Amino acid sequence: MLARNHSLFADKIEQLSFHEILRILVKDYPLVTKKLNQYRVRELVNFSKIDFLSLGCNEYIAEHLFWTMQLCKKTYEKEADQPFTITSPNDIYECFKELRYLQEERFCVAFLNVKNHVILKKTISIGGLDSTLVDTRIILREALRVSAAKMVAVHNHPTGIVHFSTSDLVVTKKLKSACDAVDIEFLDHVIIGDGTFSSLINEGTFN
């Protein structure tokens, strides 16, 4: 059955959404498909086998979906470990897209060399973004330790909404001023939501 479905969709696999692929995997269980559609990707990748069973899956389908979700997580983790070059806001999103699956908000930075190659990705805080939680001294100390020439900031919004708040802008201004003081170029601040992102550069509010 899976082989037949694969043949049917192979020509347009790149166009399929995450939930459309799940629908193929549970084709014979329309009620389960309907329930899966109620959850976002970042919620499903954290489901246990029991969670899938509670949706009405049998043992085989629940096991299959659970390990499929684990494979998705491992794939993103492996991609995150590869050398990366950042030249645009979209590159920043691609570098940190694993954040879209998290249930809690995280503020991260990436340190780059003069060729825009990512030297190091680092999580600075977990929880609501607040200027008091973002210690610029710690960030700059790490940046100088790895001889960073440039830096980008990223945080996720578990709600999926990617609008910059006043607090987001305050943190950005604080971090950019600190970078300017030590001749590190602050490139951008990106918010990652549910399969989308927002960039201060793209919004034209970065200065």
N, C-alpha and C positions, 0 to 999 in steps of 0.2 A: 504493500500500500504506500509506504513512504517513498519507494523507488518510483512508482507511477506519478505521485505528486511532484517529486523532484523533476521528473522529465517534463511535466506540464509547466512548471514555473522557472526552469533553468534559464530560459531565454530572457527573463526579466527579473532575475534574482536581485540585482542591484537596486531595483526600484521598489522592492518590497519593504514595508515597515516592519518593525520588531513584532508588533501584534499580528500582522498578516502572516508572518512566519510561524508564530505560535498557533495560529488557526489551522495551518497545514499539519502541524504536529498532532493536534487534537481534533482532526477533521470529523471523526465519528462521534464527537461529544459536544454538540452545539450549546448545551447549557453551560458546560465548562468554559467554552470559548467566550460566551457572554459575560461570565464572571471574571475571566482573566482580563477582559477589556476594561474593567472597572479600576484596575490597578495600573500605576505608572511603572515604567521599566525599572526605576531604581528601587521600587518596592518588591517587584517580582524577583529580582536578582538576590534579594535577601530572604526569600521564602525558604522554609524548611520543607521536608517531604510531608510532614504532618499538615502544613499549611495548604499544600496542593491537594491532599486527601480531603481536607475540609471543604474544598470547592466542588467535590463530587468526582474527582479522578479516581480510577481504580489504582491498585498497587503499581502496575506496570507504568501507566502514564505518569503517576506522581513521581516515581523514581526517575523516569526519563526526563521530565521537566526539571526536576531538582538538579540533575547533573548537567543539563543543558545550561541552566543559570550559572552553575559553578564554572563551566567552560567560558561563558561570557565574561565573568569577573576575571578569570585568569588571563584571558586574551588581552583585556584592557591593562592589567597589571604588567604583562610582558611588554606591551607596546610602550608603557610609561618608562620602562627601563632602557629603551633604546635611545641612542643619541638623537637630539632633535634640534632643528634650526627654526628660530622664530623671526619672521619678517612681516607678519600681519596679525591683526586681532584673531583671525580665523586659526592661525597657527597656535596662538595662545590657547584657544578653545581645544584644539586637537591635542595639545600637550597635557591638558588637565581635564579632559572630558570624563575621566573616571569619577570626578566629583559629582556628576549629575545623578549618580546612583545613591549618594549618601543621604541619610535621614537627618543628620545634624549639619549645621553650618560650619564651614572651615575656611580660614583665611590662609592662603599660601603665597609664596613668592618663588620666582625662578631667577637664578643668577646666570647671566650670559657673558661670554667673552666678546672680544671686539668683532668677531665674525658672526655674532648672534647665535652661536652654538650654546645650548643649555649646558651649564656646568653642574648645576645642582638645583633640585626642587625641594622646597622645605615647607612643612606645615608650621605656621606661627601660632595659631590659636584655634580652638574648637569651641563652638557656641556662638551666640549672637555677636555680630561685629560691633566693636566699640573701640574708640580711640585709646581707652585706658588698657585694653587687652593687647593692642599692637605695640610692642616695645621696639621702637626704632633702633635703640642701641644694640639690642640683640641681633636685629636684622642686619644692621651695618657691620657689626663685628663679624658676622658670618660671611657677608659680602666681601669684606676685606681679606678674610682668611682664605677665600678661594680665588682672590684676585679678580673679582667680577668687574666688568666694564659697564654692564647694563643690568637692568632689573625690570621685571614685570610683576604685578600683583594680581591675584585671582581669588575670588571667593564664590561659593555656591549659595543659591537660595533654594532650600528644600521645597518651598511653595511652588517653585517653577517660574515665579515672576522675576523678571530680570531688570527691573527699574532701579536706578541708583537712588538711594535714600540720602538724606542730609548727612547722616552718620558715615555713609560710604564715602561721600565727598570730603568730609573732614579728615578721615583716615588717609585718603589719597593725597590731599594737600600736605599733610604732616609728613608722609613718607617721601613725597617728591622733594620737599624742602630739605629733608635729611640727606637724600641722595645728592642733591645739588651741592651740599656743603662739602662732600668728599669726592666730587667729580665723577659720580656714577650716574649714568643716564637712565632716568626712569621713563620707560617706554609707554606703558599703558596699564590700566586697571580693567579687568574683565570680570563680569558676573556670569556664572554658568547656571542655567535653569534646566528644565526638562527637555533636552534635545535642542536647546537654543542658547544664545548668549547675547550680552550687551557689552559694548566697549566705549570707554570715554572718548577714545580717538574717533570712533565711528560716529558718536553723537555730536562731536564737535565742541565738547565742553572741556576738553583737556588742554591745559596751558601751564 
